Amino acid sequence: MAGQSSLSQEQQVAAIGLFEAGWGERSVATRLAVSEWAVKRLYHRWQVRGRGALVAKATKRSFSFAFKLEVVRRFLAG
């Protein structure tokens, strides 16, 4: 997920259950009283990954400038 979903884990499971039952994005959002945008993103992930859409993807790692500078220094020092 690009960023965290605004849907709780329970809402995501319920939404996917409704998708599998044939419900559309807008109907699911209305039924669960949640953002249509969040449901739409989940729906597209579900179309590609099925229930795998519930698995959280790894977050992007970030490193401080000091760490990057040290890596470059060690690389250049050989």
RONU-306534 format. One record per atom (N, C-alpha, C, O, CB): residue in three letters; atom name; x, y, z. Coordinates in Angstrom, 1 decimal. Each point is the difference from the previous one (the first is absolute). Glycine has a CB too. Layout:
RONU-306534
{'ALA' 'CA' {X Y Z}}
...
END
This chain:
RONU-306534
{'MET' 'N' {0.8 -1.1 0.0}}
{'MET' 'CA' {-0.8 1.1 0.0}}
{'MET' 'C' {0.9 1.2 0.0}}
{'MET' 'O' {0.9 0.1 0.8}}
{'MET' 'CB' {-2.7 -1.3 0.4}}
{'ALA' 'N' {1.5 2.1 -2.1}}
{'ALA' 'CA' {0.7 1.3 0.0}}
{'ALA' 'C' {-0.5 0.7 1.2}}
{'ALA' 'O' {-1.1 0.6 0.0}}
{'ALA' 'CB' {1.4 -0.5 -2.5}}
{'GLY' 'N' {0.5 -0.1 3.6}}
{'GLY' 'CA' {-0.4 0.6 1.2}}
{'GLY' 'C' {-1.0 -1.0 0.7}}
{'GLY' 'O' {-0.3 -1.1 -0.5}}
{'GLY' 'CB' {0.6 3.4 -0.4}}
{'GLN' 'N' {-0.8 -1.9 2.0}}
{'GLN' 'CA' {-0.9 -0.9 0.8}}
{'GLN' 'C' {-1.4 0.2 -0.5}}
{'GLN' 'O' {-0.4 1.2 -0.3}}
{'GLN' 'CB' {2.0 -1.1 2.3}}
{'SER' 'N' {-2.4 -1.1 -2.0}}
{'SER' 'CA' {-1.4 0.1 -0.4}}
{'SER' 'C' {-0.7 0.6 1.2}}
{'SER' 'O' {0.3 -0.2 1.1}}
{'SER' 'CB' {-0.1 -1.8 -2.6}}
{'SER' 'N' {-1.3 2.8 1.1}}
{'SER' 'CA' {-0.8 0.6 1.1}}
{'SER' 'C' {-1.0 -1.1 0.5}}
{'SER' 'O' {-0.7 0.3 0.9}}
{'SER' 'CB' {1.0 2.0 -1.9}}
{'LEU' 'N' {-0.3 -3.4 0.3}}
{'LEU' 'CA' {-0.9 -1.1 0.5}}
{'LEU' 'C' {0.6 -0.9 1.0}}
{'LEU' 'O' {1.2 -0.3 -0.1}}
{'LEU' 'CB' {-2.3 0.3 -2.1}}
{'SER' 'N' {0.4 -0.3 3.2}}
{'SER' 'CA' {0.5 -1.0 1.1}}
{'SER' 'C' {0.1 -1.4 -0.7}}
{'SER' 'O' {-0.5 -0.2 -1.0}}
{'SER' 'CB' {-0.5 1.6 2.9}}
{'GLN' 'N' {1.8 -2.2 -1.2}}
{'GLN' 'CA' {0.1 -1.4 -0.5}}
{'GLN' 'C' {-1.4 -0.7 -0.1}}
{'GLN' 'O' {-0.2 -0.7 -1.0}}
{'GLN' 'CB' {2.5 0.6 2.1}}
{'GLU' 'N' {-3.1 0.4 -0.1}}
{'GLU' 'CA' {-1.4 -0.6 0.0}}
{'GLU' 'C' {-0.8 0.5 -1.2}}
{'GLU' 'O' {-0.7 -0.8 -0.7}}
{'GLU' 'CB' {0.8 0.6 3.2}}
{'GLN' 'N' {0.0 1.5 -2.8}}
{'GLN' 'CA' {-0.7 0.6 -1.2}}
{'GLN' 'C' {0.6 -0.6 -1.3}}
{'GLN' 'O' {-0.8 -0.2 -0.9}}
{'GLN' 'CB' {0.3 2.3 2.2}}
{'GLN' 'N' {1.8 -2.3 -1.4}}
{'GLN' 'CA' {0.6 -0.6 -1.2}}
{'GLN' 'C' {-0.5 -1.4 -0.2}}
{'GLN' 'O' {-0.4 -0.3 -1.1}}
{'GLN' 'CB' {2.4 1.8 1.4}}
{'VAL' 'N' {-2.1 -2.3 0.8}}
{'VAL' 'CA' {-0.5 -1.4 -0.2}}
{'VAL' 'C' {-1.4 0.0 -0.4}}
{'VAL' 'O' {-0.4 -0.7 -0.9}}
{'VAL' 'CB' {2.0 0.0 2.7}}
{'ALA' 'N' {-2.4 1.6 -1.2}}
{'ALA' 'CA' {-1.5 0.1 -0.3}}
{'ALA' 'C' {-0.1 0.4 -1.5}}
{'ALA' 'O' {-0.9 -0.5 -0.7}}
{'ALA' 'CB' {0.3 1.1 3.1}}
{'ALA' 'N' {1.4 0.4 -2.8}}
{'ALA' 'CA' {-0.1 0.5 -1.4}}
{'ALA' 'C' {0.3 -1.1 -1.0}}
{'ALA' 'O' {-0.7 -0.2 -1.0}}
{'ALA' 'CB' {1.3 2.5 1.8}}
{'ILE' 'N' {0.5 -3.0 -0.5}}
{'ILE' 'CA' {0.4 -1.1 -0.9}}
{'ILE' 'C' {-1.1 -1.1 -0.1}}
{'ILE' 'O' {-0.3 -0.6 -1.0}}
{'ILE' 'CB' {2.7 1.1 1.5}}
{'GLY' 'N' {-3.0 -0.8 0.7}}
{'GLY' 'CA' {-1.1 -0.9 0.0}}
{'GLY' 'C' {-1.1 0.4 -0.9}}
{'GLY' 'O' {-0.6 -0.8 -0.7}}
{'GLY' 'CB' {1.2 0.1 3.0}}
{'LEU' 'N' {-0.9 2.0 -2.3}}
{'LEU' 'CA' {-1.1 0.5 -0.8}}
{'LEU' 'C' {0.4 0.1 -1.5}}
{'LEU' 'O' {-0.8 -0.3 -0.8}}
{'LEU' 'CB' {0.0 1.7 2.8}}
{'PHE' 'N' {2.1 -1.1 -2.3}}
{'PHE' 'CA' {0.4 -0.1 -1.4}}
{'PHE' 'C' {-0.2 -1.4 -0.5}}
{'PHE' 'O' {-0.5 -0.2 -1.1}}
{'PHE' 'CB' {2.2 2.0 1.5}}
{'GLU' 'N' {-1.3 -2.8 0.4}}
{'GLU' 'CA' {-0.1 -1.4 -0.4}}
{'GLU' 'C' {-1.5 -0.4 -0.2}}
{'GLU' 'O' {-0.3 -0.9 -0.8}}
{'GLU' 'CB' {2.5 0.4 2.0}}
{'ALA' 'N' {-3.1 1.2 -0.5}}
{'ALA' 'CA' {-1.4 -0.3 -0.1}}
{'ALA' 'C' {-0.6 0.7 -1.2}}
{'ALA' 'O' {-1.2 -0.1 -0.3}}
{'ALA' 'CB' {1.1 -0.2 2.7}}
{'GLY' 'N' {0.9 1.1 -3.1}}
{'GLY' 'CA' {-0.5 0.7 -1.2}}
{'GLY' 'C' {-0.3 1.5 0.2}}
{'GLY' 'O' {-0.5 0.6 -0.9}}
{'GLY' 'CB' {-0.4 -2.8 0.2}}
{'TRP' 'N' {1.1 2.7 1.8}}
{'TRP' 'CA' {-0.2 1.4 0.3}}
{'TRP' 'C' {1.0 0.9 -0.7}}
{'TRP' 'O' {1.1 -0.4 -0.2}}
{'TRP' 'CB' {-2.1 -0.2 2.4}}
{'GLY' 'N' {0.6 1.8 -2.6}}
{'GLY' 'CA' {0.8 1.0 -0.7}}
{'GLY' 'C' {0.7 0.9 1.1}}
{'GLY' 'O' {-0.4 0.0 1.1}}
{'GLY' 'CB' {-1.0 -0.1 -3.2}}
{'GLU' 'N' {2.3 0.9 1.6}}
{'GLU' 'CA' {0.8 0.9 0.9}}
{'GLU' 'C' {-0.9 1.0 0.7}}
{'GLU' 'O' {0.1 0.1 1.2}}
{'GLU' 'CB' {1.8 -0.3 -2.8}}
{'ARG' 'N' {-2.8 0.8 0.9}}
{'ARG' 'CA' {-0.9 1.1 0.6}}
{'ARG' 'C' {-0.9 -0.6 1.0}}
{'ARG' 'O' {-0.3 0.5 1.1}}
{'ARG' 'CB' {0.5 0.8 -3.2}}
{'SER' 'N' {-0.8 -2.5 1.8}}
{'SER' 'CA' {-0.9 -0.7 0.9}}
{'SER' 'C' {0.7 -0.4 1.3}}
{'SER' 'O' {-0.6 0.1 1.1}}
{'SER' 'CB' {-0.7 -0.9 -3.1}}
{'VAL' 'N' {2.5 0.3 1.9}}
{'VAL' 'CA' {0.8 -0.4 1.1}}
{'VAL' 'C' {0.3 1.2 0.9}}
{'VAL' 'O' {-0.1 -0.1 1.2}}
{'VAL' 'CB' {1.1 -1.8 -2.5}}
{'ALA' 'N' {-0.6 3.0 0.7}}
{'ALA' 'CA' {0.3 1.2 0.8}}
{'ALA' 'C' {-1.2 0.5 0.7}}
{'ALA' 'O' {0.1 0.4 1.2}}
{'ALA' 'CB' {1.6 0.2 -2.9}}
{'THR' 'N' {-2.9 -0.6 1.1}}
{'THR' 'CA' {-1.2 0.4 0.6}}
{'THR' 'C' {-0.4 -0.9 1.1}}
{'THR' 'O' {-0.3 0.4 1.1}}
{'THR' 'CB' {-0.5 0.6 -3.2}}
{'ARG' 'N' {0.9 -2.3 1.9}}
{'ARG' 'CA' {-0.4 -1.1 1.0}}
{'ARG' 'C' {0.9 0.1 1.2}}
{'ARG' 'O' {-0.5 -0.1 1.2}}
{'ARG' 'CB' {-0.2 -1.4 -3.0}}
{'LEU' 'N' {2.0 1.8 1.6}}
{'LEU' 'CA' {0.9 0.1 1.2}}
{'LEU' 'C' {0.2 1.4 0.5}}
{'LEU' 'O' {0.7 0.2 1.0}}
{'LEU' 'CB' {0.5 -2.2 -1.9}}
{'ALA' 'N' {-1.8 3.0 0.3}}
{'ALA' 'CA' {0.0 1.4 0.4}}
{'ALA' 'C' {1.5 0.4 0.1}}
{'ALA' 'O' {0.4 0.6 1.0}}
{'ALA' 'CB' {-2.6 -0.8 0.2}}
{'VAL' 'N' {2.9 0.0 -2.3}}
{'VAL' 'CA' {1.4 0.4 -0.1}}
{'VAL' 'C' {0.3 0.7 -1.3}}
{'VAL' 'O' {-0.9 0.1 -0.9}}
{'VAL' 'CB' {1.6 -2.1 2.3}}
{'SER' 'N' {0.5 2.6 -1.6}}
{'SER' 'CA' {0.4 0.7 -1.1}}
{'SER' 'C' {-0.1 -0.8 -1.3}}
{'SER' 'O' {0.5 -1.1 0.0}}
{'SER' 'CB' {1.0 2.5 1.5}}
{'GLU' 'N' {-2.1 -0.9 -2.5}}
{'GLU' 'CA' {-0.1 -0.7 -1.3}}
{'GLU' 'C' {1.4 -0.1 -0.6}}
{'GLU' 'O' {0.4 -1.0 -0.6}}
{'GLU' 'CB' {-2.7 1.9 0.2}}
{'TRP' 'N' {3.2 0.1 0.6}}
{'TRP' 'CA' {1.4 0.0 -0.5}}
{'TRP' 'C' {0.7 -1.2 0.6}}
{'TRP' 'O' {0.7 -0.7 -0.7}}
{'TRP' 'CB' {-0.7 3.2 0.4}}
{'ALA' 'N' {-0.1 -2.7 1.6}}
{'ALA' 'CA' {0.7 -1.1 0.7}}
{'ALA' 'C' {-0.5 -1.4 -0.5}}
{'ALA' 'O' {0.8 -0.9 -0.2}}
{'ALA' 'CB' {-0.5 2.4 2.2}}
{'VAL' 'N' {-1.6 -1.6 -2.2}}
{'VAL' 'CA' {-0.6 -1.2 -0.5}}
{'VAL' 'C' {0.5 -0.2 -1.5}}
{'VAL' 'O' {0.3 -1.2 -0.3}}
{'VAL' 'CB' {-2.3 1.4 1.9}}
{'LYS' 'N' {2.0 0.8 -2.3}}
{'LYS' 'CA' {0.5 -0.1 -1.4}}
{'LYS' 'C' {1.4 -0.6 -0.1}}
{'LYS' 'O' {0.3 -0.8 -0.8}}
{'LYS' 'CB' {-1.9 2.7 0.1}}
{'ARG' 'N' {2.5 -1.3 1.5}}
{'ARG' 'CA' {1.4 -0.5 0.0}}
{'ARG' 'C' {0.1 -1.4 0.4}}
{'ARG' 'O' {0.7 -0.8 -0.6}}
{'ARG' 'CB' {0.1 3.1 1.2}}
{'LEU' 'N' {-1.6 -2.7 0.5}}
{'LEU' 'CA' {0.0 -1.4 0.4}}
{'LEU' 'C' {-0.6 -0.9 -1.1}}
{'LEU' 'O' {0.5 -1.1 -0.2}}
{'LEU' 'CB' {-0.8 1.9 2.6}}
{'TYR' 'N' {-0.8 -0.3 -3.0}}
{'TYR' 'CA' {-0.6 -0.8 -1.1}}
{'TYR' 'C' {1.0 -0.3 -1.1}}
{'TYR' 'O' {0.1 -1.2 -0.5}}
{'TYR' 'CB' {-2.3 2.2 1.0}}
{'HIS' 'N' {3.0 0.0 -0.9}}
{'HIS' 'CA' {1.0 -0.3 -1.1}}
{'HIS' 'C' {1.1 -0.9 0.5}}
{'HIS' 'O' {0.4 -0.8 -0.8}}
{'HIS' 'CB' {-0.9 3.1 -0.1}}
{'ARG' 'N' {0.9 -2.2 2.1}}
{'ARG' 'CA' {1.0 -1.0 0.5}}
{'ARG' 'C' {-0.6 -1.4 0.1}}
{'ARG' 'O' {0.7 -0.9 -0.4}}
{'ARG' 'CB' {0.4 2.7 1.8}}
{'TRP' 'N' {-2.4 -1.9 -1.0}}
{'TRP' 'CA' {-0.6 -1.3 0.0}}
{'TRP' 'C' {-0.2 -0.6 -1.4}}
{'TRP' 'O' {0.2 -1.2 -0.1}}
{'TRP' 'CB' {-1.4 2.0 2.2}}
{'GLN' 'N' {0.9 0.0 -3.1}}
{'GLN' 'CA' {-0.1 -0.5 -1.3}}
{'GLN' 'C' {1.3 -0.6 -0.5}}
{'GLN' 'O' {0.0 -1.1 -0.7}}
{'GLN' 'CB' {-1.7 2.8 0.2}}
{'VAL' 'N' {2.9 -1.2 0.9}}
{'VAL' 'CA' {1.3 -0.5 -0.4}}
{'VAL' 'C' {0.4 -1.2 0.9}}
{'VAL' 'O' {0.5 -1.0 -0.5}}
{'VAL' 'CB' {0.1 3.3 -0.3}}
{'ARG' 'N' {-0.8 -2.1 2.1}}
{'ARG' 'CA' {0.6 -0.9 1.0}}
{'ARG' 'C' {-1.0 -1.0 0.7}}
{'ARG' 'O' {0.5 -0.8 0.7}}
{'ARG' 'CB' {1.3 2.5 -0.4}}
{'GLY' 'N' {-3.0 -1.5 -0.5}}
{'GLY' 'CA' {-1.0 -0.7 0.7}}
{'GLY' 'C' {0.1 0.3 1.5}}
{'GLY' 'O' {0.2 1.1 0.4}}
{'GLY' 'CB' {-0.1 -3.0 -2.1}}
{'ARG' 'N' {-0.2 0.8 2.6}}
{'ARG' 'CA' {0.1 0.3 1.4}}
{'ARG' 'C' {1.4 0.4 0.4}}
{'ARG' 'O' {0.2 0.5 1.1}}
{'ARG' 'CB' {-2.0 -2.2 -0.8}}
{'GLY' 'N' {2.7 1.6 -1.2}}
{'GLY' 'CA' {1.4 0.5 0.3}}
{'GLY' 'C' {0.0 1.5 0.2}}
{'GLY' 'O' {1.0 0.5 0.5}}
{'GLY' 'CB' {-0.1 -2.4 -1.8}}
{'ALA' 'N' {-1.9 2.6 0.9}}
{'ALA' 'CA' {-0.1 1.4 0.2}}
{'ALA' 'C' {0.0 0.4 1.5}}
{'ALA' 'O' {0.2 1.1 0.3}}
{'ALA' 'CB' {-1.5 -0.9 -2.5}}
{'LEU' 'N' {0.9 -1.2 3.0}}
{'LEU' 'CA' {0.0 0.2 1.5}}
{'LEU' 'C' {1.4 0.0 0.6}}
{'LEU' 'O' {0.2 0.5 1.1}}
{'LEU' 'CB' {-2.5 -1.5 -1.0}}
{'VAL' 'N' {3.3 0.5 -0.8}}
{'VAL' 'CA' {1.3 -0.1 0.5}}
{'VAL' 'C' {0.7 1.4 -0.1}}
{'VAL' 'O' {0.0 0.5 -1.1}}
{'VAL' 'CB' {0.1 -3.0 0.5}}
{'ALA' 'N' {0.4 3.0 1.7}}
{'ALA' 'CA' {0.6 1.3 -0.1}}
{'ALA' 'C' {1.4 -0.1 -0.7}}
{'ALA' 'O' {0.7 -1.0 0.3}}
{'ALA' 'CB' {-1.9 1.7 1.9}}
{'LYS' 'N' {1.4 0.2 -3.1}}
{'LYS' 'CA' {1.3 -0.1 -0.7}}
{'LYS' 'C' {1.0 0.7 0.8}}
{'LYS' 'O' {-0.2 0.8 0.9}}
{'LYS' 'CB' {-0.9 -0.8 -3.1}}
{'ALA' 'N' {2.4 -0.4 2.0}}
{'ALA' 'CA' {1.1 0.6 0.7}}
{'ALA' 'C' {0.0 1.5 -0.2}}
{'ALA' 'O' {-0.2 0.5 -1.1}}
{'ALA' 'CB' {1.5 -2.6 0.9}}
{'THR' 'N' {-0.9 2.8 1.2}}
{'THR' 'CA' {0.1 1.5 -0.1}}
{'THR' 'C' {1.4 0.3 -0.6}}
{'THR' 'O' {1.0 -0.8 0.1}}
{'THR' 'CB' {-2.5 1.2 1.9}}
{'LYS' 'N' {1.6 0.7 -2.6}}
{'LYS' 'CA' {1.2 0.5 -0.6}}
{'LYS' 'C' {1.0 0.4 1.1}}
{'LYS' 'O' {-0.4 0.7 0.9}}
{'LYS' 'CB' {-0.9 0.1 -3.0}}
{'ARG' 'N' {2.5 -1.3 2.0}}
{'ARG' 'CA' {1.0 0.4 1.0}}
{'ARG' 'C' {0.6 1.3 -0.3}}
{'ARG' 'O' {0.1 0.4 -1.2}}
{'ARG' 'CB' {0.4 -2.8 1.6}}
{'SER' 'N' {-0.2 3.2 0.6}}
{'SER' 'CA' {0.6 1.3 -0.2}}
{'SER' 'C' {1.2 0.0 0.9}}
{'SER' 'O' {0.1 -0.5 1.1}}
{'SER' 'CB' {-2.3 1.7 -1.7}}
{'PHE' 'N' {3.2 -0.4 0.2}}
{'PHE' 'CA' {1.3 0.1 0.7}}
{'PHE' 'C' {0.3 1.4 0.2}}
{'PHE' 'O' {-0.3 0.9 -0.8}}
{'PHE' 'CB' {1.1 -3.1 -0.1}}
{'SER' 'N' {-0.1 2.5 2.0}}
{'SER' 'CA' {0.3 1.4 0.3}}
{'SER' 'C' {1.2 0.5 -0.9}}
{'SER' 'O' {0.7 -0.9 -0.6}}
{'SER' 'CB' {-1.4 0.6 3.0}}
{'PHE' 'N' {0.8 1.6 -2.5}}
{'PHE' 'CA' {1.1 0.5 -0.8}}
{'PHE' 'C' {1.4 -0.4 0.5}}
{'PHE' 'O' {0.9 -0.4 -0.8}}
{'PHE' 'CB' {-2.4 2.3 0.2}}
{'ALA' 'N' {1.6 -1.9 1.9}}
{'ALA' 'CA' {1.3 -0.4 0.6}}
{'ALA' 'C' {0.3 -1.5 -0.3}}
{'ALA' 'O' {1.2 -0.3 -0.3}}
{'ALA' 'CB' {-1.6 1.9 2.2}}
{'PHE' 'N' {-0.6 -2.5 -1.9}}
{'PHE' 'CA' {0.3 -1.4 -0.4}}
{'PHE' 'C' {0.4 -0.1 -1.5}}
{'PHE' 'O' {1.0 -0.7 -0.3}}
{'PHE' 'CB' {-2.7 0.0 2.0}}
{'LYS' 'N' {1.0 1.4 -2.5}}
{'LYS' 'CA' {0.4 0.0 -1.5}}
{'LYS' 'C' {1.4 0.6 -0.2}}
{'LYS' 'O' {0.7 -0.6 -0.8}}
{'LYS' 'CB' {-3.1 0.8 0.2}}
{'LEU' 'N' {2.7 0.8 1.3}}
{'LEU' 'CA' {1.3 0.6 -0.1}}
{'LEU' 'C' {1.1 -1.0 0.4}}
{'LEU' 'O' {1.1 -0.1 -0.6}}
{'LEU' 'CB' {-2.1 2.4 1.0}}
{'GLU' 'N' {0.8 -3.0 0.7}}
{'GLU' 'CA' {0.9 -1.0 0.5}}
{'GLU' 'C' {0.2 -1.1 -1.0}}
{'GLU' 'O' {1.1 -0.5 -0.3}}
{'GLU' 'CB' {-1.7 1.0 2.6}}
{'VAL' 'N' {-0.5 -0.9 -3.0}}
{'VAL' 'CA' {0.1 -1.1 -1.0}}
{'VAL' 'C' {0.9 0.5 -1.2}}
{'VAL' 'O' {0.8 -0.8 -0.4}}
{'VAL' 'CB' {-3.1 -0.1 1.1}}
{'VAL' 'N' {2.0 2.1 -1.1}}
{'VAL' 'CA' {0.8 0.6 -1.1}}
{'VAL' 'C' {1.5 0.1 0.4}}
{'VAL' 'O' {0.9 -0.4 -0.8}}
{'VAL' 'CB' {-3.0 1.7 0.0}}
{'ARG' 'N' {2.4 -0.8 2.0}}
{'ARG' 'CA' {1.4 0.1 0.4}}
{'ARG' 'C' {0.7 -1.4 0.0}}
{'ARG' 'O' {1.1 -0.1 -0.4}}
{'ARG' 'CB' {-1.8 2.1 1.8}}
{'ARG' 'N' {0.0 -3.0 -0.9}}
{'ARG' 'CA' {0.6 -1.3 0.0}}
{'ARG' 'C' {0.2 -0.6 -1.4}}
{'ARG' 'O' {1.0 -0.7 -0.2}}
{'ARG' 'CB' {-2.1 0.3 2.5}}
{'PHE' 'N' {0.1 0.7 -3.1}}
{'PHE' 'CA' {0.1 -0.5 -1.4}}
{'PHE' 'C' {1.2 0.7 -0.7}}
{'PHE' 'O' {0.8 -0.7 -0.7}}
{'PHE' 'CB' {-3.3 0.3 0.6}}
{'LEU' 'N' {2.7 1.7 0.3}}
{'LEU' 'CA' {1.1 0.7 -0.7}}
{'LEU' 'C' {1.3 -0.3 0.6}}
{'LEU' 'O' {1.1 0.0 -0.7}}
{'LEU' 'CB' {-2.7 1.8 0.3}}
{'ALA' 'N' {1.7 -2.2 1.7}}
{'ALA' 'CA' {1.2 -0.4 0.7}}
{'ALA' 'C' {0.5 -1.3 -0.5}}
{'ALA' 'O' {1.2 -0.4 0.1}}
{'ALA' 'CB' {-1.9 1.7 1.9}}
{'GLY' 'N' {-0.2 -2.1 -2.6}}
{'GLY' 'CA' {0.3 -1.3 -0.7}}
{'GLY' 'C' {0.1 -1.1 1.0}}
{'GLY' 'O' {0.3 -1.1 -0.5}}
{'GLY' 'CB' {0.8 2.4 -1.2}}
END
